[in-house]
Structures are given as C-alpha cells and as structure tokens.
C-alpha cells in the first residue's frame, strides 16, 4: 500500500512528475528528505478567534506533533471549519454536516497515513467522527476538554446549566442587571467546553466508550497539563497506527462499541443530542442505531454519574473521581469489555487500570444510583410517529404524567414576540408547543426546545412546565421537555396540525406523547394545511443542499447521500 508523501498523488498524468512537484513545493517549507520519508500523521486545526471552547488548540496541536515526532513519524497540521455553539448562525447543527464533509475531503485529499482530530464544542467531534468513519483511516480523537468551574457569591457555577437557571431568575426579576452582568463574567472562567454534562461532554464520554480516544480523554479539564500530555500520547499512538495501518475506525466502531456508547449516554445523564449524533455516526458505518433498542437500554441502565443537569457536580469532579474508566468499571456487565480501542487493547484493559478514589461521591455504584433508570426515554404517539425523546432524569417527576392545554407558537420568532405578553392566555398546567424548529423548519434544528417559562408565570414561582417541540435542547438544560418530534412540522409531521386549546397528554411511563384529537379531525386539518413549501432561505448554495438532503432526527440529521449504502464495501 502506498504510504507517506506518495499517497494520493495529484493527477498530472505522470506519477513521477506528481511526486517530484509535491516534494519540490513542500521543501519550500524547509523539510528535509529524512522528514519527508517518514509516515505522515495529519492533525486537524479547528482553532478560531470565534471559538473559545477551542482556545487550547495551539497547545494541543504542539503536543500532538511532539508525540508524533517522538515516535518517528511526520506530523502535518491542516485546517478545517471551526464551529462554536453560540457563534454559529443560524445554528451549529446547520453546519455540522458541512464540517463533516470538509473534514472528510481534506483527509482524503492530502497524504496522511493516520489522522488526529482535535475538537470539542458540541458539533465538532460528531462531525469529525462522521468523517473518520467514512474515510476509514486510522484515527485518534483528542477532545479539547471541559472548562474549570466558576464561582459567584460562594456558589459553584457551570456553563451552561447554571446560566439557564440564573437567566430564568433574571427574567423573573430575582436577579438585577448588575448581578446578571457579574454572572456573565464568571460562568466560563477558562477555555474549554461546558463543564456540565452537556452535549460536548456527552460526546467526549461516548467517544471514549466507543474506543476512539485514549483513556481519560473525555474528562481532563482543558487548562490542565494532563490534557496536554494526553495530546502528546495521542500523537505517539497515531504514529504507531500510521506504521501498522490500524486499527481503523471500521475495526473500532462495532455493534458492541455502539451499544457501549448508548449505555454510557444513559448512565452519565447525557444530552439528548447524543443520540442524534451517534445515529449519524452509525449511519456512516454498516451498523445502525435503533431508537427502540436505545429506549430498552435506558430502562436497564441506571444514572451513575452525579453531574449537572441531572445531579450536582461538574466534569472536573467526574475526572478526579476516576473518569470514564471508573464509570465503565461500575457499569460491570452492562459494558462489553472485549470492544477494542485505539490504545491497542480493549476496554477490559481500560477498566483494569481504573483508579480507586477513596471517598469520591460523583461516580456511584449500580447499587446506589442517582436514578434507577437511564437519562433519556423515547416516546411515540400520534404527535411523534417516528419518535421523540425526553431527558426525564432532568425533568420534574410530577410532570412526567401530565395532560394539559396546548399553547402553540409557530416559530422561534413568534415565541419571542408573545411568550412574555401579559395578555398571553397561558396557565401553569398548560403545555407549551413550539413548531417549525426541526432540521428543515428553522433551519438547523436549533436548541430552542428549552422554551422559557412565560414571565408572568415565572414571577408566580413556576419553575417548570411541559414543553414540546421538533427542536433540540442543549444537554446543559433541564426541565420536562419533549424534543426531536419526528417527522418535524416543516416536513409534514403532525405537530403542524396542533392548535392552541387542544389537549396534549404526556405519558413517559407509557412512552407516549399524544394530542387528544381524533384522526378524522387531524386529517381535515392536514388537508387544509397543504404540503410544505420550499422556503426562501433555501434558494442557493449550502442552504439549498441542506434543505434538499437533510434527514430527520431519527436518522441523525445527516445528508441522505452521506449514509453508507447497504452494499458499500
């Protein structure tokens, strides 16, 4: 097999000339013949001045390069798109598939024998792993790591669970402008991803469970020296994989690995976004994620990690308690320990090396769980024929069986205009409904599912309500919130037919979400609504590609043409 600089030669009709020209130009950067004869490890650079989560990127890249060179290979850094959750318009999810395509094509286009992908902020690691699964080049994943905790008035703060709680208090008038300004400067005290069990932490933990990153990679705080050492060790390992040719993602991403990741998602109280991203990754392989199996796993797997928003602690506490190796140990027979990892062994080796931390209370045993069942449940019903999800570990128990009157918002703009209107007809036992916020409807399936409590109810002390939408929700958020209703309203889903005043029944135990309107009336409304129309925003460019190709949440919101075909080798 062709390796190193000879791999993937540019087509000039003369292979010898192609290599000559490639070497002539790369020598302009000062490389020696010795360096250019080594195996090549590509390293992604997703740093950006718009991306504080990736603020430690330069240090991680340098450490990874150092590890590669210490093992005798040649590191080559290349840039890709950088996505930050709060800086990406209209949403970071809208750009995830573009990043996956960009990363895949840059890996394919440039000569490398292995690749290190470095990232963190929510959609980055999923995009990179989707790309890696499609290219199937030996890959090591290096998460950037979570922030350290913040403090305010003697209270520990975490972005972004506490930002939502404190912002709600500000909306309710309990925190004034000066104090919310102080909070703003203390929520994110360092670079790195959110330090609660949000989407970024969820994906990092699942990546370690999948076997795509080295042990402890998920939890080391971004500013810690240990994070840099993991990057160096990842560089060493990638160099070894560049020589040996494996293991490749197809050898790591087995049915056992995907099941392990689903078990971990439930056990950590993970983000609902995790199942969408894991589904997209699986669809790049010959394996699939079945929502019913995921729900069954959730019934059998307890929540063992005491982290916000499902518990009390933060990622650095999870790390100091033993991190993922200790969690995998506590999960016992629920984890397939024979699943291989990029470290060269199996998860059995990882668990055998797990640290015993006396007195730690963050990682519970199965006999003393945070919650007796997993974090996320899958719902069906006439509102969600293809499924919806709820993170019931972060919900109000008394609302998990609830029937209430629908208060419908047509879009995020409509919600913003009316949610705080004193004349809004809304009561605490109503069900807030937001539609046209799915993959196509928004576009980009924004994290708008965390509908704010109407201000007049917030001032009455209402902290939670049943809220349903075809949107997503940040993994850092909490509340009794039904998400990912599929099909979405903008794609002809039944959510488009709900009217204010309809009664909606949520039955989490029965795994149902239904509007209590008979089928004949729903069909009459469907006929009156008509077929969905192509929106103006989808006229050209990537937006048009997105509109015409994006799949629904139950299929991972990838592009239909990017999934692995059943007969694809």
C-alpha positions in Angstrom: 0.0 0.0 0.0 1.3 3.5 -0.9 2.2 5.5 2.2 3.6 8.9 3.2 4.2 11.6 0.7 3.5 9.1 -2.2 -0.1 8.6 -1.1 -2.9 10.2 -3.1 -0.8 11.9 -5.7 -2.3 14.9 -7.6 -3.2 13.8 -11.1 -0.9 15.3 -13.7 -0.8 12.2 -15.9 2.7 11.4 -14.8 3.1 9.9 -11.3 6.8 10.5 -11.2 6.3 14.2 -12.0 3.5 14.4 -9.5 5.7 13.2 -6.7 8.6 15.4 -7.9 6.4 18.5 -7.9 4.9 17.7 -4.5 8.4 17.3 -2.9 9.7 20.4 -4.6 6.9 22.6 -3.2 6.9 21.1 0.3 10.7 21.6 0.5 10.0 25.3 0.2 8.9 25.0 3.9 12.3 23.7 4.9 11.6 20.0 5.2 14.5 17.5 4.8 14.4 14.3 2.8 14.6 12.4 6.0 11.4 14.1 7.3 9.6 13.6 4.0 10.3 9.8 4.0 8.5 9.3 7.3 4.9 8.1 7.8 2.6 11.1 7.9 0.1 11.8 10.7 -2.4 14.6 9.8 -3.6 16.8 12.6 -6.8 18.9 12.3 -6.7 22.5 13.4 -10.2 23.7 14.4 -9.0 26.8 16.3 -10.6 30.1 15.7 -10.9 33.5 17.4 -14.6 32.8 17.3 -14.2 29.6 19.2 -13.3 29.9 22.9 -14.0 26.3 23.5 -11.0 25.5 21.3 -8.8 28.1 23.0 -6.3 25.5 24.0 -6.0 24.3 20.4 -2.4 25.6 19.8 -1.1 23.8 22.9 -2.8 20.5 21.9 -1.6 20.7 18.4 2.0 21.2 19.5 1.8 18.4 22.0 0.3 16.0 19.4 3.0 17.0 16.9 5.6 16.3 19.6 4.2 12.9 20.3 4.2 12.0 16.5 7.8 13.1 16.2 8.9 11.2 19.3 7.5 8.1 17.7 9.4 8.7 14.5 6.6 9.9 12.2 5.9 13.3 10.5 3.1 15.5 11.7 1.2 17.7 9.2 -1.3 20.2 10.6 -4.2 21.2 8.4 -7.2 23.5 9.0 -10.9 22.7 8.8 -14.1 24.6 9.6 -14.4 25.7 13.2 -17.8 25.7 14.8 -18.8 27.3 18.1 -22.2 26.7 19.5 -23.1 30.3 20.4 -21.3 31.9 17.4 -22.8 29.8 14.5 -25.7 31.3 12.6 -28.4 30.0 12.3 -27.2 27.1 14.4 -24.1 24.9 14.8 -26.2 21.9 13.8 -26.9 23.5 10.4 -23.1 23.5 9.8 -22.3 20.0 11.3 -22.7 18.2 8.0 -20.6 20.8 6.2 -17.8 20.3 8.7 -18.1 16.5 8.3 -17.8 16.9 4.5 -14.9 19.4 4.9 -13.0 17.1 7.3 -13.6 14.0 5.2 -12.5 15.6 1.9 -9.4 17.2 3.5 -8.4 13.8 4.9 -8.9 12.2 1.5 -7.3 15.0 -0.4 -4.0 15.2 1.5 -1.4 12.5 2.0 -1.6 11.0 5.5 -1.3 7.5 7.0 -3.2 8.3 10.2 -5.1 11.3 11.5 -5.6 13.0 14.8 -8.8 15.0 15.1 -9.0 17.6 17.8 -12.2 19.3 18.8 -14.9 19.8 21.4 -17.6 22.4 21.0 -20.8 20.4 20.5 -21.0 19.6 16.8 -17.2 19.3 16.2 -16.5 15.8 17.5 -19.6 14.3 15.8 -18.6 15.9 12.5 -15.1 14.7 12.8 -16.1 11.1 13.8 -18.6 11.0 10.9 -15.8 12.0 8.6 -13.4 9.4 10.1 -15.9 6.6 9.8 -16.4 7.4 6.1 -12.7 7.7 5.2 -11.7 4.7 7.5 -8.2 5.9 8.0 -6.6 5.1 11.4 -7.9 7.9 13.7 -7.3 9.1 17.2 -9.8 11.6 18.7 -8.5 14.3 21.1 -11.2 16.2 22.9 -10.2 19.8 23.9 -11.6 19.1 27.4 -14.1 20.9 29.7 -13.7 24.3 31.4 -13.0 24.5 35.1 -15.8 25.6 37.3 -16.8 29.2 38.0 -17.8 30.9 41.3 -20.3 33.6 42.2 -21.2 34.6 45.8 -19.9 31.4 47.2 -21.8 29.2 44.7 -20.1 27.0 42.2 -21.2 27.8 38.6 -21.2 25.7 35.5 -21.8 26.8 31.9 -24.4 26.4 30.8 -26.8 24.7 33.2 -26.4 27.5 35.8 -26.5 30.1 33.1 -30.0 29.0 32.2 -31.1 28.8 35.8 -29.7 32.3 36.6 -31.1 33.8 33.4 -34.5 32.5 34.3 -34.1 34.1 37.7 -33.2 37.4 36.0 -36.3 37.1 33.7 -38.4 36.5 36.8 -37.0 39.7 38.4 -35.0 37.9 41.2 -31.6 39.0 39.8 -31.0 42.6 38.6 -29.0 43.8 35.7 -25.8 44.4 37.7 -25.7 40.9 39.1 -26.5 39.2 35.9 -23.6 41.1 34.4 -21.3 39.8 37.1 -22.6 36.3 36.4 -21.8 36.7 32.8 -18.1 37.3 33.6 -17.9 34.2 35.9 -19.8 31.4 34.2 -17.0 30.5 31.8 -13.7 31.1 33.7 -11.4 29.2 31.2 -11.2 27.9 27.7 -12.8 24.5 27.0 -16.2 23.1 26.6 -19.1 23.4 29.1 -18.2 21.8 32.4 -21.5 20.1 32.9 -22.9 17.0 31.2 -23.9 19.0 28.1 -23.5 17.8 24.5 -19.8 18.4 24.3 -19.1 16.3 27.5 -21.6 13.7 26.4 -19.9 13.2 23.0 -16.4 13.1 24.6 -17.6 10.4 27.0 -19.2 8.4 24.3 -16.1 8.8 22.1 -14.0 7.2 24.9 -16.6 4.5 25.3 -16.5 3.9 21.5 -12.8 3.3 21.9 -11.8 6.2 19.6 -9.8 8.1 22.2 -7.2 7.3 24.9 -8.4 6.6 28.5 -9.3 9.7 30.5 -9.5 11.8 27.3 -13.1 12.8 28.0 -12.8 14.4 31.4 -9.4 16.1 31.9 -10.1 19.9 32.2 -9.0 21.9 29.2 -6.4 24.1 31.1 -4.7 21.1 32.9 -1.2 19.9 32.0 -2.6 16.3 31.8 -4.8 17.4 28.8 -1.6 18.4 27.0 0.1 15.1 27.9 -2.9 13.2 26.5 -2.5 15.0 23.3 1.2 14.0 23.2 0.3 10.4 24.0 -2.3 10.5 21.2 0.3 11.7 18.8 2.6 8.8 19.7 -0.3 6.3 19.3 -1.3 7.9 15.9 2.3 7.5 14.7 2.2 3.8 15.6 -1.1 3.4 13.8 0.3 5.1 10.7 3.0 2.4 10.5 0.8 -0.6 11.4 -2.2 0.6 9.3 -4.7 0.1 12.1 -6.9 -0.2 13.9 -9.1 1.6 11.5 -12.5 3.1 12.6 -14.3 0.2 10.9 -12.5 -2.1 13.3 -13.4 0.0 16.3 -16.9 1.0 15.5 -18.6 -2.4 16.0 -22.1 -3.2 17.2 -20.6 -3.7 20.7 -19.0 -0.3 20.6 -22.2 1.5 19.6 -24.1 -0.3 22.3 -21.5 0.6 24.9 -21.9 4.3 23.8 -25.6 4.1 24.3 -25.2 2.6 27.7 -22.8 5.4 28.7 -25.1 8.1 27.4 -27.8 6.8 29.7 -25.5 6.3 32.7 -24.0 9.8 32.5 -27.3 11.6 32.3 -26.2 12.6 28.8 -27.5 15.1 26.3 -30.4 14.1 24.1 -28.3 15.5 21.3 -26.0 12.5 21.8 -28.5 10.0 20.3 -28.8 12.2 17.1 -25.0 12.4 16.7 -24.5 8.7 17.5 -27.1 7.8 14.9 -25.4 9.9 12.3 -22.0 8.3 13.1 -23.5 4.8 13.0 -25.1 5.5 9.6 -21.7 6.2 8.2 -20.9 2.5 9.0 -22.7 -0.7 8.2 -24.4 -0.5 11.7 -27.5 1.4 12.8 -28.9 2.8 16.0 -32.5 1.7 16.7 -34.5 4.0 18.9 -36.4 1.2 20.5 -33.2 -0.6 21.5 -31.9 2.7 22.9 -35.1 3.1 25.0 -34.7 -0.5 26.2 -31.1 0.2 27.2 -32.4 3.2 29.2 -34.8 1.0 31.1 -31.9 -1.3 32.2 -29.1 1.2 32.8 -29.1 3.5 35.9 -27.7 7.0 36.0 -24.5 6.7 38.0 -22.7 10.0 37.4 -23.8 12.8 39.7 -23.3 15.7 37.3 -25.5 18.7 36.4 -28.1 18.9 35.0 -29.1 15.5 36.3 -27.1 15.8 39.5 -24.9 18.2 41.5 -21.3 18.1 40.3 -19.2 19.1 37.3 -16.8 17.5 34.8 -13.6 18.2 36.8 -15.1 16.3 39.7 -16.0 13.4 37.4 -12.4 13.4 36.3 -10.9 13.4 39.8 -13.3 10.6 40.8 -11.7 8.3 38.2 -13.3 9.4 34.9 -14.7 7.1 32.3 -12.5 4.1 33.3 -14.1 4.1 36.7 -17.6 4.5 35.3 -17.1 1.6 32.9 -15.9 -0.5 35.9 -19.1 0.4 37.8 -21.3 -0.5 34.9 -20.0 -4.0 35.0 -21.7 -6.5 32.7 -23.7 -3.7 31.0 -20.5 -2.9 29.1 -18.9 -5.2 26.5 -15.3 -5.1 27.8 -14.0 -7.0 24.8 -14.6 -4.0 22.5 -11.3 -2.8 21.0 -9.8 0.7 21.5 -7.3 2.9 19.6 -4.9 2.3 22.5 -4.3 -1.1 21.1 -6.1 -3.3 23.7 -9.7 -3.5 24.8 -12.0 -1.8 27.3 -11.1 -4.6 29.6 -7.6 -3.2 29.8 -9.0 0.3 30.5 -11.2 -0.9 33.3 -8.3 -2.9 34.9 -6.4 0.3 35.2 -9.2 2.4 36.7 -8.2 4.5 39.7 -9.8 3.8 43.0 -10.5 7.2 44.6 -11.4 6.8 48.3 -14.5 8.8 49.4 -15.5 10.0 45.9 -19.2 10.5 45.5 -19.5 11.5 41.9 -19.4 8.0 40.3 -22.0 5.9 42.0 -22.2 2.1 42.1 -25.1 0.3 40.4 -26.4 -0.4 44.0 -26.6 3.3 44.8 -27.6 5.1 41.6 -28.5 8.7 41.1 -31.6 7.5 39.1 -32.6 3.8 38.9 -33.1 4.0 35.1 -31.3 5.9 32.3 -31.5 9.5 31.5 -33.4 9.5 28.2 -36.6 7.9 27.1 -38.0 7.5 23.6 -41.7 8.4 23.1 -44.1 7.5 20.3 -47.7 8.6 19.7 -49.8 10.4 17.2 -47.6 13.5 17.7 -44.4 11.6 17.1 -45.0 8.6 14.7 -41.2 8.2 14.2 -40.2 9.1 17.8 -39.4 11.9 20.2 -37.1 12.0 23.2 -37.3 13.3 26.7 -34.4 13.6 29.2 -36.6 12.5 32.2 -33.6 12.4 34.5 -33.6 16.3 34.4 -37.4 16.6 34.4 -39.9 17.4 37.2 -41.2 13.9 38.3 -44.8 15.2 38.8 -45.0 16.3 35.2 -43.9 13.0 33.6 -47.6 12.0 33.6 -49.5 15.1 32.5 -52.4 16.3 30.4 -52.7 20.0 29.6 -54.0 22.5 27.1 -51.7 23.4 24.2 -50.4 26.9 23.8 -48.9 26.9 20.3 -46.0 29.0 18.9 -45.5 28.9 15.2 -41.8 29.6 15.3 -39.0 31.0 17.5 -39.8 34.5 16.3 -43.5 34.0 17.3 -42.4 32.7 20.6 -40.1 35.6 21.2 -42.8 38.0 20.4 -45.6 36.5 22.6 -44.0 34.4 25.4 -43.8 37.4 27.8 -47.0 39.2 26.7 -49.1 39.8 29.8 -52.2 39.0 27.8 -51.0 35.6 26.7 -53.6 33.0 27.6 -51.4 30.6 29.5 -51.6 28.7 32.8 -49.0 26.7 34.7 -50.6 23.4 33.8 -50.6 24.2 30.0 -48.3 22.5 27.5 -46.1 24.9 25.6 -45.8 23.9 21.9 -43.1 25.2 19.5 -43.1 24.1 15.9 -41.1 24.8 12.7 -37.9 24.3 14.6 -36.7 21.0 13.2 -33.9 20.2 10.8 -35.7 22.0 7.9 -38.1 24.2 9.7 -35.7 26.6 11.5 -33.3 25.6 9.7 -30.7 23.6 11.5 -32.8 22.2 14.4 -31.9 24.9 17.0 -31.6 24.3 20.7 -34.9 26.1 21.1 -36.6 23.3 22.9 -35.9 24.9 26.2 -38.9 27.2 25.9 -38.7 29.9 28.6 -41.3 30.0 31.2 -43.7 32.9 30.4 -42.5 35.8 32.5 -45.9 36.3 34.3 -45.8 32.6 35.4 -42.1 32.9 36.4 -43.0 35.7 38.7 -45.6 33.5 40.3 -42.9 31.0 41.1 -43.5 28.5 38.2 -40.1 26.7 37.6 -41.1 24.1 35.0 -43.9 23.2 32.5 -44.3 20.5 29.9 -42.8 21.8 26.7 -42.7 20.0 23.4 -41.1 20.8 20.0 -39.3 19.4 17.0 -36.2 21.3 18.1 -33.2 20.2 20.1 -32.2 21.2 23.6 -28.8 21.9 25.0 -27.5 19.0 27.1 -26.9 21.6 29.8 -30.6 22.4 30.1 -33.2 20.8 32.4 -37.0 20.6 32.6 -39.9 18.4 31.4 -39.2 18.9 27.7 -40.1 16.7 24.8 -37.8 17.1 21.8 -36.9 15.8 18.3 -40.6 15.2 17.4 -40.3 13.3 14.1 -41.4 13.9 11.4 -40.9 17.6 12.1 -43.8 20.0 11.4 -42.0 21.6 8.4 -41.8 18.2 6.8 -45.4 17.3 7.1 -45.3 16.0 10.7 -48.5 16.0 12.9 -47.0 18.7 15.1 -48.1 21.1 12.3 -51.7 20.2 13.0 -51.9 21.1 16.7 -54.0 24.1 17.6 -54.0 26.2 20.8 -56.6 24.7 23.1 -56.1 21.1 22.1 -55.4 18.8 24.9 -52.0 17.0 24.9 -51.1 14.0 27.0 -47.6 13.1 28.1 -47.1 9.6 29.5 -43.4 8.9 30.0 -44.0 5.6 31.7 -46.1 4.5 28.7 -43.6 6.2 26.3 -46.4 8.2 24.7 -46.9 11.8 23.5 -50.4 12.4 22.0 -52.7 15.2 21.0 -56.2 14.2 22.1 -57.9 15.0 18.8 -59.5 12.3 16.7 -57.9 11.1 13.4 -60.6 12.5 11.2 -60.2 16.0 12.6 -56.4 15.7 12.2 -56.9 14.7 8.5 -59.2 17.6 7.9 -56.6 19.9 9.3 -53.9 18.3 7.2 -55.9 18.8 4.0 -56.4 22.4 4.9 -52.7 23.0 5.6 -51.4 21.7 2.3 -47.9 20.4 1.5 -44.8 22.1 2.9 -43.2 24.7 0.6 -39.6 25.3 -0.1 -38.5 28.4 2.0 -36.7 31.5 0.6 -33.6 30.8 2.7 -33.0 27.5 0.7 -32.6 29.3 -2.7 -28.9 28.7 -3.2 -25.6 27.3 -2.0 -25.1 25.1 1.0 -28.6 26.1 2.3 -30.2 24.6 -0.8 -28.1 21.4 -0.4 -29.1 21.3 3.3 -32.9 21.7 2.5 -33.0 19.1 -0.2 -30.8 16.5 1.5 -31.1 16.7 5.3 -32.7 13.7 7.1 -34.9 13.8 10.2 -33.7 13.4 13.8 -34.4 9.7 14.0 -31.9 9.2 11.1 -29.2 11.5 12.6 -29.9 14.7 10.6 -27.1 13.7 8.2 -27.4 14.2 4.4 -29.2 11.4 2.7 -26.3 10.8 0.2 -23.7 10.6 3.0 -25.0 7.5 4.7 -23.3 4.2 3.9 -25.2 2.2 1.4 -26.1 -1.3 2.4 -23.9 -2.9 -0.2 -21.0 -0.4 0.2 -17.7 -2.1 0.9 
